[in-house]
Amino acid sequence: MSKPLTVSQRIKAPTPPFFKKLRTIGLLLAAVSSVLAAAPIALPAIAVKVAGYLALTGSVITAVSQTAVSDEFLRSLLGDEQQ
């Protein structure tokens, strides 16, 4: 049985294409939320609340997507350890 990857190893490992797209979407959500939160005009309370939820959602999507590791990378690690 192989040792599990650490968080730093997962972040440095190659990310699959689907999760790269998902990470970009998460970053866009976080950017939109910061624009709404830093708006120079007074926004309704619901808009500020939505901005907070967008920030949380974008951050979680980005963090989870960044730690996804491609199958090929994992197979290469397992192949190296079995020899």
DSSP file (Angstrom, degrees, kcal/mol; ACC not computed):
  #  RESIDUE AA STRUCTURE BP1 BP2  ACC     N-H-->O    O-->H-N    N-H-->O    O-->H-N    TCO  KAPPA ALPHA  PHI   PSI    X-CA   Y-CA   Z-CA
    1    1 A M              0   0    0      0, 0.0     2,-0.1     0, 0.0     0, 0.0   0.000 360.0 360.0 360.0 133.2    0.0    0.0    0.0
    2    2 A S        -     0   0    0      1,-0.1    76,-0.1    80,-0.0    75,-0.0  -0.451 360.0-102.0 -85.7 158.1    1.4    3.4   -0.9
    3    3 A K        -     0   0    0     -2,-0.1    -1,-0.1     1,-0.1     2,-0.0  -0.561  42.5-109.0 -75.6 138.9    1.7    6.4    1.3
    4    4 A P        -     0   0    0      0, 0.0     2,-0.2     0, 0.0    -1,-0.1  -0.318  37.1-101.3 -67.9 154.4   -1.0    9.1    0.7
    5    5 A L        -     0   0    0      1,-0.1     2,-0.1     2,-0.0     3,-0.0  -0.473  33.2-124.6 -73.2 143.4    0.0   12.3   -0.9
    6    6 A T     >  -     0   0    0     -2,-0.2     4,-2.3     1,-0.1     5,-0.2  -0.382  27.6-105.6 -78.5 167.5    0.5   15.3    1.4
    7    7 A V  H  > S+     0   0    0      1,-0.2     4,-2.3     2,-0.2     5,-0.2   0.910 121.9  51.0 -62.3 -42.2   -1.4   18.5    0.7
    8    8 A S  H  > S+     0   0    0      1,-0.2     4,-1.7     2,-0.2    -1,-0.2   0.873 109.9  50.1 -65.6 -35.4    1.7   20.3   -0.6
    9    9 A Q  H  > S+     0   0    0      2,-0.2     4,-1.3     1,-0.2    -1,-0.2   0.900 110.7  50.1 -67.2 -39.5    2.4   17.3   -3.0
   10   10 A R  H  < S+     0   0    0     -4,-2.3    -2,-0.2     1,-0.2    -1,-0.2   0.901 109.9  50.1 -64.4 -41.0   -1.2   17.5   -4.2
   11   11 A I  H  < S+     0   0    0     -4,-2.3    -1,-0.2     1,-0.2    -2,-0.2   0.870 113.9  45.3 -66.5 -35.9   -1.0   21.2   -4.9
   12   12 A K  H  < S+     0   0    0     -4,-1.7    -1,-0.2    -5,-0.2    -2,-0.2   0.696  96.4  94.3 -80.4 -19.1    2.3   20.8   -6.8
   13   13 A A  S  < S-     0   0    0     -4,-1.3     2,-0.1    -3,-0.2    55,-0.0  -0.297  92.2 -84.5 -72.8 157.8    1.0   17.8   -8.8
   14   14 A P        -     0   0    0      0, 0.0    56,-1.8     0, 0.0    -1,-0.1  -0.357  42.6-135.7 -63.6 140.3   -0.5   18.2  -12.3
   15   15 A T        -     0   0    0     54,-0.2    54,-0.2    -3,-0.1    51,-0.1  -0.803  20.2-112.5 -98.9 136.5   -4.2   19.1  -12.3
   16   16 A P     >  -     0   0    0      0, 0.0     4,-1.6     0, 0.0     3,-0.3  -0.295  30.2-111.4 -63.6 153.9   -6.6   17.4  -14.7
   17   17 A P  H  > S+     0   0    0      0, 0.0     4,-2.0     0, 0.0     5,-0.2   0.864 115.0  55.1 -57.1 -40.6   -8.2   19.6  -17.4
   18   18 A F  H  > S+     0   0    0      1,-0.2     4,-2.2     2,-0.2     5,-0.1   0.920 109.8  46.5 -59.4 -43.6  -11.7   19.5  -16.0
   19   19 A F  H  > S+     0   0    0     -3,-0.3     4,-2.3     1,-0.2    -1,-0.2   0.764 106.3  58.9 -74.1 -24.1  -10.5   20.8  -12.6
   20   20 A K  H  X S+     0   0    0     -4,-1.6     4,-1.9     2,-0.2    -1,-0.2   0.915 109.1  45.0 -65.2 -42.3   -8.4   23.5  -14.3
   21   21 A K  H  X S+     0   0    0     -4,-2.0     4,-2.1     2,-0.2    -2,-0.2   0.912 113.2  49.9 -66.3 -41.9  -11.7   24.8  -15.8
   22   22 A L  H  X S+     0   0    0     -4,-2.2     4,-2.3     1,-0.2    -2,-0.2   0.879 108.5  53.2 -63.5 -38.5  -13.5   24.5  -12.5
   23   23 A R  H  X S+     0   0    0     -4,-2.3     4,-2.2     2,-0.2    -1,-0.2   0.894 107.6  51.3 -63.2 -40.1  -10.6   26.3  -10.8
   24   24 A T  H  X S+     0   0    0     -4,-1.9     4,-2.2     2,-0.2    -2,-0.2   0.905 109.0  50.6 -64.0 -41.1  -11.0   29.2  -13.2
   25   25 A I  H  X S+     0   0    0     -4,-2.1     4,-2.4     1,-0.2    -2,-0.2   0.911 109.7  51.1 -62.0 -42.2  -14.7   29.4  -12.6
   26   26 A G  H  X S+     0   0    0     -4,-2.3     4,-2.1     1,-0.2    -2,-0.2   0.893 109.5  49.5 -62.2 -40.6  -14.0   29.5   -8.8
   27   27 A L  H  X S+     0   0    0     -4,-2.2     4,-2.1     2,-0.2    -1,-0.2   0.884 110.1  51.5 -66.1 -37.8  -11.6   32.3   -9.3
   28   28 A L  H  X S+     0   0    0     -4,-2.2     4,-2.6     2,-0.2    -2,-0.2   0.908 108.8  50.7 -64.8 -41.7  -14.1   34.2  -11.4
   29   29 A L  H  X S+     0   0    0     -4,-2.4     4,-2.2     1,-0.2    -2,-0.2   0.916 111.0  48.7 -61.6 -42.3  -16.8   33.8   -8.7
   30   30 A A  H  X S+     0   0    0     -4,-2.1     4,-1.9     2,-0.2    -1,-0.2   0.886 111.4  50.1 -64.9 -37.8  -14.4   35.1   -6.1
   31   31 A A  H  X S+     0   0    0     -4,-2.1     4,-2.0     2,-0.2    -2,-0.2   0.915 110.0  49.8 -67.0 -42.5  -13.5   38.1   -8.3
   32   32 A V  H  X S+     0   0    0     -4,-2.6     4,-2.3     1,-0.2    -2,-0.2   0.903 110.0  51.8 -62.2 -40.3  -17.1   38.9   -8.9
   33   33 A S  H  X S+     0   0    0     -4,-2.2     4,-2.5     1,-0.2    -1,-0.2   0.887 108.4  50.2 -65.5 -37.7  -17.8   38.8   -5.2
   34   34 A S  H  X S+     0   0    0     -4,-1.9     4,-1.9     2,-0.2    -1,-0.2   0.867 109.3  51.8 -69.7 -33.5  -14.9   41.2   -4.4
   35   35 A V  H  < S+     0   0    0     -4,-2.0    -2,-0.2     2,-0.2    -1,-0.2   0.920 112.5  45.8 -65.3 -42.9  -16.2   43.6   -7.0
   36   36 A L  H >< S+     0   0    0     -4,-2.3     3,-1.0     1,-0.2    -2,-0.2   0.909 113.9  48.3 -65.6 -41.3  -19.7   43.5   -5.5
   37   37 A A  H 3< S+     0   0    0     -4,-2.5    -1,-0.2     1,-0.2    -2,-0.2   0.831 115.0  44.8 -69.5 -31.1  -18.3   43.9   -1.9
   38   38 A A  T 3< S+     0   0    0     -4,-1.9    -1,-0.2    -5,-0.2    -2,-0.2   0.197  79.9 140.3 -98.8  16.2  -16.0   46.8   -2.9
   39   39 A A    <   -     0   0    0     -3,-1.0     4,-0.1     1,-0.1    -3,-0.1  -0.348  53.8-136.8 -61.8 136.6  -18.6   48.7   -4.9
   40   40 A P  S    S+     0   0    0      0, 0.0     2,-0.3     0, 0.0    -1,-0.1   0.550  83.6  68.8 -75.1  -5.0  -18.4   52.4   -4.3
   41   41 A I  S    S-     0   0    0      1,-0.0     2,-0.4     0, 0.0    -2,-0.1  -0.770  97.1 -95.4-110.6 159.1  -22.2   52.7   -4.1
   42   42 A A        -     0   0    0     -2,-0.3    -1,-0.0     1,-0.0     0, 0.0  -0.587  43.6-161.0 -73.5 125.3  -24.5   51.4   -1.4
   43   43 A L        -     0   0    0     -2,-0.4     5,-0.1    -4,-0.1    -1,-0.0  -0.739  26.4 -94.3-104.7 154.5  -25.9   48.1   -2.5
   44   44 A P    >>  -     0   0    0      0, 0.0     4,-1.6     0, 0.0     3,-0.7  -0.266  38.9-110.0 -61.2 156.0  -29.0   46.4   -1.1
   45   45 A A  H 3> S+     0   0    0      1,-0.3     4,-2.3     2,-0.2     5,-0.2   0.845 117.6  58.4 -59.2 -35.0  -28.4   43.9    1.7
   46   46 A I  H 3> S+     0   0    0      1,-0.2     4,-2.5     2,-0.2    -1,-0.3   0.869 103.5  52.3 -64.5 -35.6  -29.3   41.0   -0.5
   47   47 A A  H <> S+     0   0    0     -3,-0.7     4,-2.1     2,-0.2    -1,-0.2   0.889 110.1  47.9 -67.4 -39.0  -26.5   41.9   -2.9
   48   48 A V  H  X S+     0   0    0     -4,-1.6     4,-1.8     2,-0.2    -2,-0.2   0.893 112.2  49.9 -67.9 -39.0  -23.9   42.0   -0.1
   49   49 A K  H  X S+     0   0    0     -4,-2.3     4,-2.0     2,-0.2    -2,-0.2   0.916 110.2  49.7 -64.9 -43.3  -25.2   38.7    1.1
   50   50 A V  H  X S+     0   0    0     -4,-2.5     4,-2.6     1,-0.2    -2,-0.2   0.888 107.5  55.4 -62.6 -39.1  -24.9   37.2   -2.3
   51   51 A A  H  X S+     0   0    0     -4,-2.1     4,-2.2     1,-0.2    -1,-0.2   0.896 106.7  50.6 -61.1 -39.9  -21.4   38.5   -2.6
   52   52 A G  H  X S+     0   0    0     -4,-1.8     4,-2.1     2,-0.2    -1,-0.2   0.913 111.3  47.3 -63.9 -42.8  -20.4   36.7    0.6
   53   53 A Y  H  X S+     0   0    0     -4,-2.0     4,-2.8     1,-0.2     5,-0.2   0.881 110.8  52.2 -66.4 -37.9  -21.8   33.5   -0.7
   54   54 A L  H  X S+     0   0    0     -4,-2.6     4,-2.9     2,-0.2     5,-0.2   0.903 108.9  50.7 -63.6 -40.3  -20.0   33.9   -4.0
   55   55 A A  H  X S+     0   0    0     -4,-2.2     4,-2.2     2,-0.2    -2,-0.2   0.929 113.1  45.2 -63.2 -44.8  -16.8   34.5   -2.2
   56   56 A L  H  X S+     0   0    0     -4,-2.1     4,-2.4     2,-0.2     5,-0.2   0.942 115.4  46.6 -63.8 -47.9  -17.2   31.3   -0.1
   57   57 A T  H  X S+     0   0    0     -4,-2.8     4,-2.6     1,-0.2     5,-0.2   0.924 113.2  48.8 -61.6 -46.2  -18.3   29.2   -3.1
   58   58 A G  H  X S+     0   0    0     -4,-2.9     4,-2.2    -5,-0.2    -1,-0.2   0.889 111.6  49.9 -61.8 -39.8  -15.5   30.5   -5.3
   59   59 A S  H  X S+     0   0    0     -4,-2.2     4,-2.5    -5,-0.2    -1,-0.2   0.919 112.7  45.8 -66.1 -43.7  -12.9   29.8   -2.6
   60   60 A V  H  X S+     0   0    0     -4,-2.4     4,-2.6     2,-0.2     5,-0.3   0.931 113.4  48.9 -66.4 -45.1  -14.1   26.3   -1.9
   61   61 A I  H  X S+     0   0    0     -4,-2.6     4,-2.3    -5,-0.2    -1,-0.2   0.916 113.4  47.9 -60.3 -42.7  -14.3   25.4   -5.6
   62   62 A T  H  X S+     0   0    0     -4,-2.2     4,-2.0    -5,-0.2    -2,-0.2   0.922 113.1  46.9 -65.2 -44.6  -10.8   26.8   -6.2
   63   63 A A  H  X S+     0   0    0     -4,-2.5     4,-1.2     2,-0.2    -2,-0.2   0.923 115.0  45.0 -65.4 -44.9   -9.2   25.0   -3.2
   64   64 A V  H  < S+     0   0    0     -4,-2.6     4,-0.5     1,-0.2     3,-0.3   0.911 113.8  50.2 -66.3 -41.4  -10.8   21.6   -4.1
   65   65 A S  H >< S+     0   0    0     -4,-2.3     3,-0.9    -5,-0.3    -1,-0.2   0.861 106.5  55.5 -65.8 -35.2   -9.9   21.9   -7.7
   66   66 A Q  H 3< S+     0   0    0     -4,-2.0    -1,-0.2     1,-0.2    -2,-0.2   0.812 106.2  51.1 -68.7 -28.7   -6.3   22.8   -7.0
   67   67 A T  T 3< S+     0   0    0     -4,-1.2    -1,-0.2    -3,-0.3     2,-0.2   0.485  82.9 110.3 -90.2  -1.5   -5.8   19.6   -4.9
   68   68 A A    <   -     0   0    0     -3,-0.9     2,-0.4    -4,-0.5    -3,-0.0  -0.537  56.7-153.8 -71.4 139.2   -7.2   17.3   -7.6
   69   69 A V        -     0   0    0     -2,-0.2   -54,-0.2   -54,-0.2    -2,-0.1  -0.929  16.2-111.6-120.4 139.3   -4.5   15.1   -9.1
   70   70 A S     >  -     0   0    0    -56,-1.8     4,-1.8    -2,-0.4     5,-0.2  -0.334  20.6-126.6 -68.6 148.6   -4.4   13.6  -12.5
   71   71 A D  H  > S+     0   0    0      1,-0.2     4,-2.9     2,-0.2     5,-0.2   0.875 108.6  57.6 -61.8 -39.0   -4.6    9.8  -12.8
   72   72 A E  H  > S+     0   0    0      1,-0.2     4,-2.2     2,-0.2    -1,-0.2   0.896 105.7  50.0 -61.1 -39.8   -1.5    9.6  -14.9
   73   73 A F  H  > S+     0   0    0      2,-0.2     4,-1.9     1,-0.2    -1,-0.2   0.926 112.2  47.0 -64.8 -44.4    0.5   11.2  -12.2
   74   74 A L  H  X S+     0   0    0     -4,-1.8     4,-2.6     1,-0.2     5,-0.2   0.904 111.4  51.4 -64.7 -40.6   -0.8    8.9   -9.6
   75   75 A R  H  X S+     0   0    0     -4,-2.9     4,-2.7     1,-0.2    -1,-0.2   0.896 108.5  51.6 -63.0 -38.9   -0.2    5.9  -11.8
   76   76 A S  H  X S+     0   0    0     -4,-2.2     4,-1.9    -5,-0.2    -1,-0.2   0.877 110.6  48.8 -66.6 -35.7    3.4    7.0  -12.3
   77   77 A L  H  X S+     0   0    0     -4,-1.9     4,-1.9     2,-0.2    -2,-0.2   0.935 113.6  45.5 -66.9 -45.1    3.9    7.3   -8.6
   78   78 A L  H  X S+     0   0    0     -4,-2.6     4,-1.6     1,-0.2    -2,-0.2   0.873 111.7  53.0 -66.1 -36.5    2.5    3.9   -7.9
   79   79 A G  H  X S+     0   0    0     -4,-2.7     4,-0.7    -5,-0.2    -1,-0.2   0.888 109.2  49.0 -65.3 -38.6    4.5    2.4  -10.8
   80   80 A D  H  < S+     0   0    0     -4,-1.9     3,-0.4     1,-0.2    -1,-0.2   0.862 111.8  49.0 -68.4 -36.1    7.7    3.8   -9.3
   81   81 A E  H  < S+     0   0    0     -4,-1.9    -1,-0.2     1,-0.2    -2,-0.2   0.783 105.3  57.8 -76.6 -26.7    6.9    2.5   -5.8
   82   82 A Q  H  <        0   0    0     -4,-1.6    -1,-0.2     1,-0.2    -2,-0.2   0.691 360.0 360.0 -77.5 -17.4    6.2   -1.0   -7.1
   83   83 A Q     <        0   0    0     -4,-0.7    -1,-0.2    -3,-0.4    -2,-0.1   0.465 360.0 360.0 -82.9 360.0    9.6   -1.5   -8.7
